């Protein structure tokens, strides 16, 4: 299944210059099987607000595959962590109402002078609570080897590859799956295909993302950068991957850029 998280359109959608319906309608025209959303698109969480988005999705003609969320469970302040947890519970309720299959979950930001071992414990505790709720809502949570969203001031705690791998190890007992980003581990300076192979058995989605090069962390359209997308695809195809292929289009080239990235990603998949 092919879908897309239109990072290049975030500003227009969040500011109301483009509706969710506009995005989904265009995604369908391009040939996507589903559309991805950011939770930032859902400003009105009242029953009427959710109904409006449901109607837009129906008119757009595609289901939602994944919604990207930004919980910050590394908060050293217990009250703030509890706030983040309650907020993410709300995110899950919204995702379930919109029929999303997956919800992207993050560990949280890197805060100064935090106790790393204590942070792991806090994050895992939050993940465990989230998974109980997710099972009630019938959605799956996907942890990403994440870098830094525009919603945060600091990088993700698990942008550092060793932390990402440790979180994967510490959650082995949980039904927590992975949305593997093709660019972020590479951007950190590590071997992304090798890391992908290590965590593959828990990968449910691949975020197809590209950057200019390791020395300059600049997102570009798929195929215009140096991220090892084809190498990761080869591993996925060798293992008969049948999960979600989600393009994270952050090249800032609008709908045309989304369509070009989709064409290039399909070609890379066929060639792998």
Secondary structure, 3 states (H helix, E strand, C coil): CEEEECHHHHHHHHCCCCCHHHHHHHHHHHCCCEEEEEHHHCCCCCHHHHHHHHHHHHHHCCEEEEEECCCCCCCCCHHHHHHHHHHHHHHHHHHHHCCCCEEEECCCECCCCCCHHHHHHHHHHHHHHHHHHHHHHCCEEEEECCCCCCCCCCCEHHHCHHHHHHHHHHCCCCCCEEEEECCHHHHHCCCHHHHHHHHHHHEEEEEECEEEECCEEEEECCCCCCCCHHHHHHHHHHCCCCCEEEEECCCCCHHHHHHHHHHHHHHHHHHC
